[in-house]
Amino acid sequence: MTLVDGTTATPTKKLGDVLEIRGGRPLRGQVDVKGAKNLATKAMVASLLGSTPSTLRDVPEIRDVEVVRSLLEVHGVAVTEGDEAGSLVLDPAGAASAGFEEIDAHAGSSRIPILFCGPLLHLLGQAFIPDLGGCRIGDRPIDFHLDALRNFGAVVDKQPNGIRLSAPDGLHGANIELPYPSVGATEQVLLTAVKAKGVTELRNAAIEPEIMDLIGVLQKMGAIISYEPNRVIFIEGVDELRGYDHRSLFDRNEAASWACAALVTDGEIFVKGARQYEMLTFLNVFRKAGGDFDITDDGITFRRGETPLKPVKVETDVHPGFMTDWQQPLIVALTQANGESVVHETVYENRLGFTAALNKMGADIVVHENGLDGDYRRVPRRPLEQAAVITGPTPLHGADIVVPDLRGGYAYVIAALAADGTSRVSNVGIIRRGYEKFFEKLSDLGADFDVVG
């Protein structure tokens, strides 16, 4: 059986689950990044709101897209290949309700079903949500989503196998203030408010580039959305939306990941499709840590600078801060910096658990479960934040490690690529949730590895 990323495996095994990596080789070459996972999947859901087909371009070939496609098809949406490579046409003309069992079977560990609620309530008057999964990186409650939907007039009925939602009187505009600028909750409000009766005011909204791109998709469909610089978004509900034709924003998380791979392996990688504007915060930290880069119209080339890597102090935060998805691969690179680095994780409370395996490989990382203070801190302390103190440089050596989640798994792979000796990395299938043609790209960059299970 041929995998999307060019490898082969027998159908009786868990495909691409184990990599045997021989480290110590710089990664050099080019990788292409397509549309952002965090935009493409949400834009696909938005197609349910249209009265005509939508076309989404630069769609990445990743597991999360496959999940959303199957969920749309379960709900009667016809999904076909578009007029160019990497494009999908989504036709909601046959949209229909689906049962718990069908949704649960296709959702797997994805949390995406929660975002179907608003569009399905508008379209069908009801929606179902199975028990939700996702990466085990901390508490990711759906309370923000459910509270928002209640504000729009939805009736939430919690059942043993999930949640049933209905809107007997339709959905209406609401005044909503999020307790935290959650990306998922902001997406929920946008996807629900665009066809709700009246005006919705959303305060303390997330303003990530992927959110702005989703607003662009909805505006193409006929939505009326405006936003202010103080995290306030206004949505005027409309009676009808049409389909869209949209090219996805590039995946800045994947771009940052390959940048860190170049840094830790002392290689040079041209990330085609990466753009400066959406990566300003990352580029500043990358340069402070001793990285160098060249920016052109079609991408960014990442490499080490001429001096040894330097320690940095980083605080993750919502946009425009340093993204939580960037810190795991960066921590791997910081194991090779001269001195003590500190990474404060303020978004998810369990996202530093992956560092235990890095210590097994020779890193010197101490996790402070209650975080750390410092006069340089700019991000407000959160009750569940953690901090990692990384002392380097420490040589990394091969080890047997198991991937815990998407971004942590990528970090393990690049640690193994930088290490002396051979590593066996298990459960790498998770990585294909968010990295297109992952094995193929590693091979193109000169990585020395085998798919062994």
N, C-alpha and C positions, 0 to 999 in steps of 0.2 A: 504494500500500500504506500503511495506517495503522499507525503505530508505537504501542507501549504508552503512550508519553509524549505522544501527541497530534499528532505530526508526520507528514508523509507523505513517501514516497520511492518511486522506481521500484525494482522488485526486482532490477534489473541492477546496482545500485550497492551499496556497503558502507553499510548504513543508518546515517544520522545520524553520519557519520564526521568531518565538518568543520563548525565553527561560525564564522561571521563575526560578531564582537562589536564593537559600538560602545559604548565605555566612558564613564565619567564620570557615570553616573546612580545615585543611591542605590537600594538594594533595600528595598522597603517592602511589607509585607503579611503573609500567613499561609502557613505550610507545615505539612502534617501528616506526622508520622513514624509509620511502622508498626513491625512487629517487626524486631528486630535481625538483620542478615544473619548475624552470627556465632552467633546462637541458632537461627534458623529452619531453616537448612540442616542443622544437627546434630540438631535435633529430628526433622526429616524422616527422617534416617538411623536414628534411634532407633526409628522405627515398625517396622523390620525385626525388632525384638526381641519384638514383641507377638504374642499369639495371636489378637487381635481387632483390628478397624480402629481407627485413631487419627484425631483431629481436631485440626488445628493452626489457630489463628486469628491474625488480623493478620499474615498472610504478605505480605511486600513483593513487588511485581511487579518483580523485578530478574533480571538474567541468571544470577546464581549459583543462585537458586531454580529457574530453568528447567533448569539443568544437573543439579541434584540430582533434580528431577522426572524428567527423561529417563533418568537412571541407575537410578532406582528402577523405572521402567517397563521398562527393558531387563532388569532382574532379576525381572520378573513381578509387581511391586507395582502394584495398580490405584490410580491417583490421580485423584480427581474433585473437582469444586467442592463446597464445603460448604453449610450452611444460611444462611450470611451472607456478604456480600461480603468477600473477602480470606481465606476459610477453605478449607482443603483436607482431604479425607478420604483416608487412606492405608491400603489394605487389603493386608496381606502374604500373604493366603491362597494366592496362586498363585506365591509367590517361587520362583525357580529360578536356576541358575547362568548366567553369561554369559561370552562369550569375550573375549580381549584386544581383538580388533578392534572389537567392539561397544562395549566400555567406553571404549576410546580415542577412538572416533568421537564419543561423546556427552560425554566429559569435557572435550575441548578443552584449554584451558590451566589448568583447575581442578585443585586438589590434593585435592578432596573424596574421590576414590576410596579414599585410604588409610584413611578413617574407616569405610568399609564393611567392613573386614576382620574385626573382632571379631564384629559381628552375623552376617555371612555364615558365619564359621567355626562359630558356634553353630547356625545354621540349616541349612547345607548341608555343613559339614565342609571347605569349601575357599573360597578367594577369589583374585582376580587383580587386580593393580595394573599399569596401563600406566606408561610414563615420565611423570613428573609435571611440571606447568608451574607457573603462578602468576605474580604480579607480580615483576618483576626488581628487587627491593629489597634483595637480600642473600642470603647462604647460608641456605637453609631445608632442612637435611638431614632425611631421614626416618629417620635412625638411631635417634632416640629412640623412634619408633613401632615399628620392627622389633625393637629390643631389648626393649621392653615385651611385644610379642607373643610373642617367644621365651620370656620369663619365664613366660608363661601356658601354655606348652607347644606353641606353634605351630612348625611346620617351615617355614623360609623358603628358597625355592629361587629364586635370581636367574637370570633367563633373558635372552636378547638383547633381547626386546621388552618386558620388564617383570619382575614378580615374582609367583610362584605361592606361595600359602600353603596349608597343610593342617594338620589337627589329628587325626591318626589315633587318639590316645588321649583326645580331648576336651581342654578347657581347664580349668585349675585356678587357684585363687587364688595370688597371688604377693606378695612383698615387693619394692617398687620404689621407688627414689629417683631422681628426675630430676636430671640435672646442672644444669638450668636450669628454672624454673617455666614451661615451655612450655604455652601454651593448647591447641594441637593434641594434644600428647602426653597431657595431662591428659584431654582428651575421649576419646582412644583408650582409655586405661585404664578410664574410667568405662563406655564402651560395651561393653568386653570383660569387665570384672570382674563386672557385674551378674548374669550367668548362668554364671560360672565356678564350679567346685566349690570350696567353702571360702571363706576370708576373704582379701581383698586389702588391703594397707596401702600407700598411696601417700604418699611423703614429697616435700617441696619441690614441691607441686602448685600450679598456677595457681588463683587464687580470684576471677577476674573475675566481674562480675555475670552475664555470659552462662553461665559455668560453673555458678554457683549456680542459674540458671534451668534449665539442663540437668539438674542434680541433682533439681530439682523435678519435671521431666517424668518422669524415671526413677522417682522415688518414687511418682508417680501410677500408674505401670505396675506397681508392686508391689516395687520394689527397696528394699533396706535399706542406706542410706548415711548416714554421720555424718562430721562434720569437726571438727577442732580449730583453734584460732586460730594455730597454728604451721605452717600449710600441710600438715597431715596429714589425709588422707581415708581412712576405712575403708569397705570395701564387702563386705557379706556376700552371697555368691552365692545365688541362688534358682533353683528348677527351671523356673519359668514366669513370664512377664510378660504382662500384658494391654495393650490399647490405652489411649491417653490422650485427654483433651480439655483443651487448654491454649491460653491466650492468650499470645503471645510478649511478652517484654520489649521495650520500645521501643529503637530504634537510637540509642544515645548518640553514636556516631561521626557519624551524619548530623546529629544535633542540634547538636553542636559545630561541624560544618562550616558550617551556616547561621548560627550565632552569629558565626563569624569573617567570614562574608560581610557581615553587618550592620556589623561593626567596620571593615572595610577600605573599604567603600563609603559610610560615614557614613549608614547607613540604620537601619531598625527592623524586625525580623522576629519575629513570634510563632510559636514552634515548638510546635504543638499535639501533646501526647503526651509531651513531655519532662518528666522528673522530676528533682527536686533531688538526691535521695540518691545516685543513680548518677553524678551529675555534679559532686559536691562539689569534687574536685580541679581540674577544668576551670574551674569557676565562680570559684575563688580566683584562678587565674592570669588569667582574663578580667578580673576586677575590678582586679587589680594593673596590668594593661596599659592601664587607662583605660576599660574597658567598664562598662556598667551593665545591670542586668536586673531584671525583676519576675517573681516566681514565684507562680503560681496553681495550683489543683487540677488544671487541665486543660492546663497547659503553662507555658512560660517565654518572656517577651519580652526580646529582646536588642537593645542599641543602644550607641552611644558615650556616654561620660559628658560632663560639661560642660567638662572640661579636655582639652588635647591628649593623644594617646596617649603612654604611658610605656614606656621600655625595661624588659625583664624578663630574668631568668635562669631557664631551664627545663631540667630533666633528664627525659628520658623513662624510664619504668620499667614493670615489671609492676604490676598493680593491687595496692594502691590508689594507685600513683604516676600520673604524667601519661602518658597513653597515647601510644604512638608514632603512632597514626593521627590524633592531634590536632595534631601539630607542623607538618605541611605547610601547612594553611590558616592556622594561627597565624603562621607565618613571613611569609606574605603581609601580614598585618595589621601585623606588626612593622616592615615596611619604611616604615611611616608614623609610627612612634614617634619621639619626640625623644630621640635618644641611641643608645647601643650595647646591643643585646640579644645574649644568648648562648643558643643552643639546643644542648644536648648530646643526641645520639642514641645511646642505649646498647643498644637492642634489635636493630636491623638495621644492618649495616655500610655499606650503600650507599643509604640512604634520603635522603641530602641531595643526591644528584646532580641532582634536579629544580631546584635553585637556580640552575643555569647559565642557564636560560631566563629566570628572574626578573631576573638581571643584564642580560640582553639587553634587557629591558624598562625598564631604568633603575635597578634595585635595586643596593645596595652590600652584597653578601654574600660573605664569605670563609669557605670550608670548610677546616677543619683535619682532615686525614685521620687523624691519630692522637689526636684529641681534645684537650682542654685540662684542666689542673688548676685548682683554685681552692679557697680556704679555705671557700667556701660549699657545696662539693659534698657531697651526702648519699648519692647512689647510687654504689656501688662501681664503680671503673673496670673496663671490660671491654677485652680486647685489641683488638677490632675497632671500638670506638666512634669516632664522629666528632663534630665540633662546628661549628656555624655561627655566625659573628659577623655580626650584621645592624646596619648603621649607617643611621640615618634622621633625619629623613624625607627620602625621595628620590621625586620625582615619577615615576610609571610612565607609559610610553607604549606604544602599540600595537605588536605585532610578530607575525611568523609563528612559531608554536611547535607542537611535536608532543607529545602526551600520552604520558608514559612508563609510568604505572601508575595505579591507581585513585585513591588519595588525592592524589598529585602532580598528576594530571589535574584534579581538582576545584580544587586550588590555582591552576592555570593559568587556569581559567575565571574565578575570582573576581578574580585579578590583572587579567585583561583587562577585567572589568566595572568595575574601579576606575581603569583607565588612561585617559589622554587618547588619543583617536584610535581607529582600528579595528585589531583583532587577528584573525588567522586561526588558529584552534586546530584542529589535525588529530588524528585517532585518538580522538575523544571517545567512541566507542562503548564503550571500556573503562569509562568512568564509570558506565554503566548496569549494570555488574556489581553495584554497591552502592548506587546512588541511584535510588529509585523515581520514575518520571514526571519525570525530571530536567528535560527541556526545558519541560514544562508548568509546573513549579514556578518556573523562571526567568521564564517569561512572566508568571505570576501576580504575581511580585514586581516587575514593571516593567522587567526587563532588555530591552535593545535588541539583538536578534541575529537572524540567519537561519541555517537549516540549508542549507548550500550543497553538500554532497556526502555 
